[in-house]
Amino acid sequence: MKEANALPIKLDHCVVHVSDWERSNAFYRDVVGAEVVPRGQFFAYRFGDTQLNLHGPGMSGMIVARLPVQPGNSDICFEWKGPIADAIAHLARHQVAIELGPVKRQGARGRVPASISAIPTARSWNSCRIR
């Protein structure tokens, strides 16, 4: 359903701050399935036509938000297309601990019947809710 006030806008990218490039690249590539896109000596993560830009070690002199995001201050929700038990098993195979859940959360399309929050032990990434 299209809302009356909807503008022709789509999320292109958002930014998270990582504390360790190697661990972050491995997590997003191996656990979340992102395409790791080199950007000079830094990286971005691409999911189809949406991108997650990164700030991290060694970056300086870039135009950023008035209060730049800090490592561990981001909360990103990814949808898992399948049973929640499969998502939990996938995270376990990659040694990602479950912090909370499954629990109900509010998502873009309403209440999410089952979601889990997982935080890698490296703490280079804050939170991933897989619905």
Backbone as CSV, one residue per row, in Angstrom:
resi,resn,N_x,N_y,N_z,CA_x,CA_y,CA_z,C_x,C_y,C_z
1,MET,0.840,-1.175,0.000,0.000,0.000,0.000,0.885,1.238,0.000
2,LYS,0.620,2.178,-0.915,1.379,3.420,-0.999,0.678,4.492,-0.178
3,GLU,1.451,5.172,0.666,0.875,6.231,1.487,0.722,7.500,0.670
4,ALA,-0.246,8.335,1.033,-0.545,9.561,0.298,0.648,10.516,0.275
5,ASN,1.449,10.561,1.353,2.562,11.496,1.441,3.892,10.876,1.027
6,ALA,3.870,9.686,0.456,5.113,9.017,0.087,5.830,9.777,-1.027
7,LEU,7.130,9.972,-0.856,7.963,10.628,-1.849,8.734,9.556,-2.611
8,PRO,9.256,9.894,-3.779,10.021,8.912,-4.553,11.432,8.742,-3.977
9,ILE,11.493,8.220,-2.757,12.763,8.085,-2.037,12.966,6.630,-1.641
10,LYS,14.210,6.176,-1.744,14.597,4.836,-1.329,15.910,4.957,-0.569
11,LEU,16.090,4.141,0.442,17.345,4.160,1.184,18.470,3.685,0.271
12,ASP,19.492,4.506,0.093,20.639,4.169,-0.734,21.745,3.550,0.116
13,HIS,22.087,4.201,1.215,23.128,3.685,2.093,22.988,4.297,3.481
14,CYS,23.617,3.648,4.436,23.786,4.220,5.763,25.216,3.904,6.180
15,VAL,25.645,4.427,7.316,27.040,4.302,7.733,27.114,3.681,9.118
16,VAL,28.030,2.747,9.274,28.380,2.227,10.593,29.884,2.393,10.767
17,HIS,30.321,2.388,11.993,31.736,2.508,12.307,32.222,1.160,12.806
18,VAL,33.314,0.685,12.243,33.887,-0.593,12.661,35.231,-0.341,13.335
19,SER,35.609,-1.253,14.213,36.872,-1.095,14.925,37.970,-1.986,14.354
20,ASP,37.603,-2.938,13.479,38.581,-3.871,12.920,38.117,-4.249,11.515
21,TRP,38.839,-3.797,10.490,38.432,-4.034,9.107,38.347,-5.521,8.784
22,GLU,39.356,-6.289,9.147,39.409,-7.704,8.792,38.240,-8.479,9.410
23,ARG,37.995,-8.273,10.691,36.884,-8.977,11.355,35.544,-8.550,10.798
24,SER,35.395,-7.252,10.558,34.138,-6.743,10.027,33.881,-7.290,8.627
25,ASN,34.906,-7.273,7.769,34.743,-7.804,6.414,34.346,-9.273,6.457
26,ALA,35.004,-10.057,7.300,34.686,-11.484,7.408,33.253,-11.680,7.890
27,PHE,32.824,-10.900,8.879,31.470,-11.050,9.417,30.411,-10.730,8.365
28,TYR,30.532,-9.565,7.739,29.511,-9.174,6.769,29.516,-10.059,5.527
29,ARG,30.689,-10.517,5.096,30.782,-11.396,3.935,30.279,-12.800,4.270
30,ASP,30.801,-13.395,5.325,30.542,-14.808,5.618,29.229,-15.048,6.348
31,VAL,28.852,-14.147,7.238,27.648,-14.354,8.046,26.428,-13.694,7.421
32,VAL,26.587,-12.478,6.920,25.435,-11.724,6.414,25.320,-11.823,4.889
33,GLY,26.369,-12.233,4.203,26.292,-12.432,2.761,26.501,-11.193,1.919
34,ALA,27.165,-10.189,2.476,27.393,-8.950,1.734,28.507,-9.107,0.714
35,GLU,28.420,-8.295,-0.332,29.539,-8.134,-1.251,30.461,-7.098,-0.616
36,VAL,31.710,-7.453,-0.384,32.679,-6.513,0.188,33.250,-5.696,-0.965
37,VAL,33.024,-4.378,-0.906,33.421,-3.476,-1.987,34.607,-2.637,-1.527
38,PRO,35.796,-2.868,-2.112,36.949,-2.042,-1.747,36.710,-0.592,-2.168
39,ARG,37.072,0.327,-1.285,36.978,1.769,-1.567,38.309,2.376,-1.161
40,GLY,39.301,2.253,-2.060,40.657,2.656,-1.701,41.185,1.667,-0.675
41,GLN,41.648,2.187,0.469,42.137,1.295,1.527,41.022,0.919,2.508
42,PHE,39.795,1.346,2.219,38.652,1.070,3.085,37.627,0.218,2.342
43,PHE,36.448,-0.001,2.941,35.469,-0.911,2.361,34.051,-0.410,2.561
44,ALA,33.142,-0.968,1.756,31.702,-0.813,1.943,31.117,-2.206,1.752
45,TYR,29.883,-2.403,2.217,29.209,-3.686,2.054,27.950,-3.454,1.245
46,ARG,27.776,-4.258,0.200,26.647,-4.075,-0.696,25.700,-5.259,-0.590
47,PHE,24.416,-4.925,-0.522,23.320,-5.891,-0.488,22.390,-5.513,-1.633
48,GLY,22.625,-6.087,-2.819,21.837,-5.692,-3.985,22.124,-4.247,-4.330
49,ASP,21.085,-3.403,-4.288,21.285,-1.992,-4.618,21.295,-1.102,-3.379
50,THR,21.521,-1.694,-2.222,21.649,-0.935,-0.976,23.052,-1.161,-0.429
51,GLN,23.639,-0.114,0.114,25.025,-0.211,0.563,25.167,0.243,2.003
52,LEU,26.069,-0.421,2.700,26.440,-0.048,4.054,27.846,0.520,3.965
53,ASN,27.974,1.835,4.144,29.284,2.469,4.121,29.892,2.365,5.503
54,LEU,31.203,2.406,5.545,31.908,2.180,6.804,32.856,3.309,7.133
55,HIS,32.942,3.596,8.409,34.017,4.417,8.946,34.805,3.479,9.839
56,GLY,36.105,3.675,9.900,36.906,2.772,10.708,38.341,3.225,10.817
57,PRO,39.191,2.320,11.316,40.595,2.652,11.565,41.282,3.222,10.327
58,GLY,42.030,4.300,10.533,42.802,4.896,9.451,42.079,5.939,8.641
59,MET,40.792,6.116,8.873,40.041,7.105,8.106,40.139,8.459,8.796
60,SER,40.386,9.486,8.008,40.392,10.846,8.539,40.154,11.810,7.400
61,GLY,39.744,13.016,7.734,39.560,14.047,6.733,38.329,13.887,5.867
62,MET,37.417,12.982,6.259,36.200,12.791,5.478,35.074,13.650,6.037
63,ILE,34.170,14.042,5.168,32.984,14.740,5.618,32.064,13.694,6.248
64,VAL,31.737,13.891,7.508,30.874,12.949,8.222,29.800,13.719,8.966
65,ALA,28.920,13.006,9.614,27.865,13.639,10.396,28.467,14.510,11.505
66,ARG,27.675,15.458,11.969,28.129,16.352,13.038,28.660,15.557,14.225
67,LEU,27.960,14.481,14.587,28.416,13.567,15.633,28.644,12.212,14.961
68,PRO,29.867,11.929,14.518,30.129,10.686,13.794,29.750,9.458,14.616
69,VAL,29.265,8.443,13.925,28.886,7.200,14.578,30.144,6.538,15.156
70,GLN,30.007,5.929,16.313,31.112,5.259,16.985,30.942,3.747,16.878
71,PRO,32.032,2.977,16.991,31.892,1.516,16.960,30.897,1.054,18.028
72,GLY,30.014,0.157,17.637,29.042,-0.374,18.588,27.793,0.464,18.756
73,ASN,27.647,1.563,18.009,26.485,2.443,18.165,25.439,2.267,17.072
74,SER,25.517,1.199,16.298,24.574,1.001,15.204,23.707,-0.219,15.463
75,ASP,22.495,-0.167,14.969,21.559,-1.280,15.087,20.945,-1.475,13.715
76,ILE,21.234,-2.597,13.091,20.797,-2.846,11.723,19.962,-4.110,11.710
77,CYS,18.881,-4.079,10.962,17.985,-5.227,10.888,18.031,-5.826,9.500
78,PHE,18.333,-7.127,9.421,18.309,-7.863,8.167,17.205,-8.896,8.248
79,GLU,16.509,-9.087,7.166,15.450,-10.083,7.128,16.022,-11.429,6.696
80,TRP,15.706,-12.466,7.444,16.100,-13.839,7.107,14.905,-14.488,6.437
81,LYS,15.074,-14.923,5.217,13.978,-15.538,4.462,13.970,-17.034,4.732
82,GLY,13.360,-17.437,5.813,13.303,-18.846,6.179,12.983,-18.982,7.650
83,PRO,12.925,-20.216,8.140,12.599,-20.449,9.549,13.648,-19.849,10.492
84,ILE,13.196,-19.339,11.622,14.100,-18.731,12.595,15.128,-19.742,13.085
85,ALA,14.752,-21.021,13.160,15.698,-22.061,13.585,16.885,-22.143,12.618
86,ASP,16.633,-21.928,11.330,17.722,-21.938,10.352,18.658,-20.744,10.557
87,ALA,18.098,-19.593,10.909,18.925,-18.408,11.182,19.808,-18.649,12.400
88,ILE,19.226,-19.241,13.441,19.990,-19.525,14.653,21.119,-20.507,14.346
89,ALA,20.828,-21.546,13.566,21.844,-22.530,13.195,22.954,-21.878,12.361
90,HIS,22.582,-20.980,11.446,23.553,-20.274,10.613,24.506,-19.461,11.483
91,LEU,23.952,-18.721,12.441,24.796,-17.924,13.333,25.708,-18.818,14.164
92,ALA,25.185,-19.934,14.653,25.989,-20.866,15.447,27.160,-21.415,14.628
93,ARG,26.917,-21.744,13.361,27.994,-22.240,12.495,29.120,-21.224,12.346
94,HIS,28.760,-19.955,12.459,29.756,-18.884,12.341,30.200,-18.357,13.698
95,GLN,29.857,-19.090,14.744,30.269,-18.762,16.117,29.829,-17.360,16.541
96,VAL,28.604,-17.000,16.147,28.011,-15.729,16.548,27.022,-16.024,17.670
97,ALA,27.271,-15.464,18.839,26.427,-15.709,20.005,25.096,-14.975,19.883
98,ILE,24.041,-15.602,20.351,22.723,-14.963,20.415,22.669,-14.158,21.707
99,GLU,22.376,-12.883,21.575,22.289,-12.033,22.755,20.899,-12.081,23.378
100,LEU,19.862,-12.113,22.534,18.488,-12.069,23.014,17.577,-12.704,21.984
101,GLY,16.687,-13.547,22.445,15.660,-13.996,21.530,15.689,-15.479,21.247
102,PRO,14.774,-15.857,20.399,13.887,-15.027,19.580,12.880,-14.214,20.421
103,VAL,12.642,-13.006,19.979,11.691,-12.094,20.604,10.934,-11.360,19.504
104,LYS,9.849,-10.682,19.856,9.104,-9.880,18.869,9.671,-8.476,18.831
105,ARG,9.776,-7.945,17.617,10.277,-6.590,17.385,9.410,-5.899,16.346
106,GLN,9.447,-4.591,16.347,8.739,-3.799,15.347,9.652,-3.620,14.140
107,GLY,9.217,-4.058,12.967,9.994,-3.911,11.738,9.320,-2.944,10.785
108,ALA,9.891,-2.793,9.619,9.368,-1.868,8.619,7.968,-2.240,8.163
109,ARG,7.646,-3.526,8.201,6.323,-3.985,7.767,5.457,-4.429,8.940
110,GLY,5.758,-3.930,10.125,4.947,-4.270,11.288,5.701,-5.144,12.277
111,ARG,4.925,-5.775,13.173,5.521,-6.626,14.199,6.203,-7.827,13.556
112,VAL,7.391,-8.098,14.002,8.158,-9.236,13.527,7.886,-10.389,14.479
113,PRO,7.332,-11.483,13.983,6.937,-12.567,14.874,8.099,-13.244,15.570
114,ALA,9.278,-13.303,14.969,10.436,-13.909,15.615,11.682,-13.199,15.135
115,SER,12.452,-12.678,16.035,13.702,-12.032,15.673,14.739,-12.382,16.709
116,ILE,15.978,-12.309,16.313,17.063,-12.578,17.238,18.099,-11.484,17.098
117,SER,18.718,-11.137,18.172,19.800,-10.166,18.146,21.098,-10.913,18.349
118,ALA,22.025,-10.690,17.477,23.304,-11.375,17.569,24.418,-10.345,17.514
119,ILE,25.389,-10.497,18.369,26.535,-9.605,18.378,27.796,-10.445,18.297
120,PRO,28.614,-10.237,17.269,29.861,-10.989,17.181,30.731,-10.746,18.407
121,THR,31.463,-11.734,18.808,32.311,-11.605,19.984,33.364,-10.531,19.807
122,ALA,33.700,-10.213,18.555,34.705,-9.182,18.304,34.204,-7.798,18.688
123,ARG,32.899,-7.631,18.807,32.284,-6.346,19.125,32.607,-5.259,18.106
124,SER,33.009,-5.667,16.897,33.255,-4.662,15.871,31.959,-4.282,15.170
125,TRP,30.902,-4.964,15.523,29.585,-4.714,14.927,28.557,-4.850,16.011
126,ASN,27.649,-3.949,16.104,26.770,-3.907,17.251,25.662,-4.939,17.237
127,SER,24.772,-4.912,16.267,23.589,-5.749,16.398,23.009,-6.118,15.048
128,CYS,22.533,-7.320,14.947,21.877,-7.773,13.736,20.608,-8.492,14.153
129,ARG,19.473,-8.006,13.740,18.226,-8.708,14.009,17.848,-9.463,12.758
130,ILE,17.741,-10.723,12.860,17.362,-11.538,11.707,15.945,-12.003,11.958
131,ARG,15.017,-11.618,11.094,13.609,-11.954,11.326,13.267,-13.211,10.591
